[in-house]
Amino acid sequence: MTTTGTPASAPTGTLLGTGFWAPDGKALADFYAAALGWETRQEFPDEHGNTAARLISDGTQSLVFYTARDFKAPDWPRDELPFHVDLAFDDAQAAEERLLALGATKPAHQPGQGRWTVLLDPAGQPFCVSAGHAG
């Protein structure tokens, strides 16, 4: 056994990407692609041939955005979040301004004493922006 309790012979996995649901997966994919400077790499059709999901990537990491007819954004900060995304930019203030121009909104509740800023993406899901090495 290793110190983490996993047998030394256990296979290791690789995270291929993360999925997000939204009322309009294409629009949310476009938002995050613009936010990160990534490109749409693939679209996935539903059973009727309509685009149901869109994959964006920088060539090393991927995010997939799905259209979900019954999507309901969390009522943050009241609702607990199953997960959220942290984005780092060399110039966090300029990035925040750009993200707001792309369609993000800034809620009044801002935890973290200025170490990060919480924004809501166009689907209403919280994500954090902070200064740091973006590459």
Backbone torsions as a table, in degrees:
resi	resn	phi	psi	omega
1	MET	NA	145.3	172.0
2	THR	-85.8	176.0	-178.3
3	THR	-68.0	-16.4	179.5
4	THR	-90.8	-0.2	179.6
5	GLY	87.9	7.6	178.4
6	THR	-99.6	130.6	177.5
7	PRO	-55.4	140.8	-178.3
8	ALA	-58.6	-25.7	-178.5
9	SER	-89.8	0.3	-178.8
10	ALA	-66.5	140.1	178.4
11	PRO	-67.5	150.7	175.3
12	THR	-99.1	147.9	-179.5
13	GLY	-104.8	166.9	176.6
14	THR	-127.8	128.5	176.3
15	LEU	-75.9	115.4	-178.7
16	LEU	-83.0	-30.5	-178.9
17	GLY	175.6	-178.9	-179.9
18	THR	-130.0	140.7	-179.4
19	GLY	-103.3	144.2	177.9
20	PHE	-128.5	142.1	175.9
21	TRP	-111.1	147.3	-177.7
22	ALA	-159.1	164.3	176.3
23	PRO	-63.7	-27.8	178.8
24	ASP	-138.7	93.2	-177.4
25	GLY	-59.8	-36.7	179.2
26	LYS	-63.1	-46.6	-179.2
27	ALA	-63.1	-40.5	180.0
28	LEU	-70.1	-37.0	175.3
29	ALA	-61.7	-43.3	178.6
30	ASP	-61.3	-40.7	178.8
31	PHE	-61.0	-52.8	-177.5
32	TYR	-68.9	-32.8	175.6
33	ALA	-62.0	-44.6	178.3
34	ALA	-67.7	-39.6	-179.0
35	ALA	-62.5	-39.7	-174.4
36	LEU	-98.4	-10.4	-175.5
37	GLY	75.5	26.5	-179.8
38	TRP	-95.8	175.6	-179.6
39	GLU	-122.7	151.7	170.4
40	THR	-71.7	126.3	-177.4
41	ARG	-108.5	-25.3	-176.4
42	GLN	-161.1	148.1	172.8
43	GLU	-121.0	147.3	-178.3
44	PHE	-121.6	124.3	-178.4
45	PRO	-84.0	155.9	171.5
46	ASP	-86.8	-171.8	-176.7
47	GLU	-65.5	-14.3	179.1
48	HIS	-102.5	2.8	179.7
49	GLY	88.2	1.2	177.7
50	ASN	-83.5	148.1	178.8
51	THR	-65.1	118.9	180.0
52	ALA	-105.9	-20.7	-179.1
53	ALA	-151.4	152.3	179.6
54	ARG	-136.7	130.4	179.9
55	LEU	-101.9	129.3	173.5
56	ILE	-115.8	153.4	-176.7
57	SER	-159.7	157.8	170.3
58	ASP	-103.1	6.8	-178.4
59	GLY	99.9	-17.4	178.1
60	THR	-121.6	-29.1	180.0
61	GLN	-126.7	153.2	-179.1
62	SER	-136.1	147.6	171.0
63	LEU	-128.0	139.2	179.4
64	VAL	-118.9	133.6	-177.9
65	PHE	-117.7	125.4	-176.9
66	TYR	-110.4	144.0	171.3
67	THR	-85.7	126.9	-179.7
68	ALA	-124.9	113.4	-176.8
69	ARG	-57.6	-34.8	-176.1
70	ASP	-102.9	22.4	-178.6
71	PHE	-61.6	137.4	174.8
72	LYS	-132.6	119.4	179.2
73	ALA	-66.4	148.5	177.0
74	PRO	-66.9	149.3	174.5
75	ASP	-91.1	78.1	-175.5
76	TRP	-84.4	136.8	12.6
77	PRO	-93.4	4.1	-179.6
78	ARG	-62.1	-47.6	-179.6
79	ASP	-81.8	139.1	171.5
80	GLU	-72.7	148.0	-178.5
81	LEU	-102.0	134.9	175.2
82	PRO	-68.9	-28.8	175.2
83	PHE	-168.5	166.0	171.3
84	HIS	-150.0	171.1	-176.6
85	VAL	-108.7	138.2	172.8
86	ASP	-110.4	126.5	178.2
87	LEU	-115.7	133.9	178.4
88	ALA	-113.0	139.3	179.1
89	PHE	-134.9	147.2	176.8
90	ASP	-60.1	-37.8	177.2
91	ASP	-120.7	89.3	-174.8
92	ALA	-62.9	-37.1	-179.5
93	GLN	-65.4	-44.8	177.4
94	ALA	-64.7	-38.4	178.5
95	ALA	-64.2	-43.4	178.1
96	GLU	-58.0	-46.3	178.9
97	GLU	-60.8	-42.1	179.5
98	ARG	-66.4	-42.0	179.8
99	LEU	-65.1	-38.3	175.6
100	LEU	-63.7	-39.9	177.5
101	ALA	-66.5	-28.4	178.7
102	LEU	-79.6	-10.2	177.3
103	GLY	124.4	-0.4	174.6
104	ALA	-72.0	161.1	173.9
105	THR	-127.7	159.2	-177.7
106	LYS	-114.5	113.1	179.2
107	PRO	-73.0	159.9	179.2
108	ALA	-66.9	-37.9	-178.3
109	HIS	-72.6	118.5	-177.8
110	GLN	-132.8	86.4	176.8
111	PRO	-73.8	170.5	173.8
112	GLY	101.3	1.2	178.2
113	GLN	47.5	41.0	175.3
114	GLY	85.2	-0.1	179.0
115	ARG	-73.9	-23.5	176.6
116	TRP	-151.7	166.2	176.1
117	THR	-120.1	134.2	175.1
118	VAL	-92.4	129.2	172.1
119	LEU	-122.8	160.7	172.8
120	LEU	-108.8	130.0	178.0
121	ASP	-71.9	173.5	-177.8
122	PRO	-59.6	-17.6	176.4
123	ALA	-91.3	-1.1	178.4
124	GLY	89.8	10.8	-179.4
125	GLN	-92.0	130.8	-180.0
126	PRO	-68.4	145.1	169.6
127	PHE	-147.4	158.0	-176.6
128	CYS	-110.7	145.7	177.3
129	VAL	-122.3	131.1	178.1
130	SER	-143.0	166.2	175.6
131	ALA	-80.4	146.9	178.6
132	GLY	162.6	175.9	179.5
133	HIS	-70.1	118.3	-177.1
134	ALA	-87.9	-7.7	-176.8
135	GLY	-121.9	NA	NA
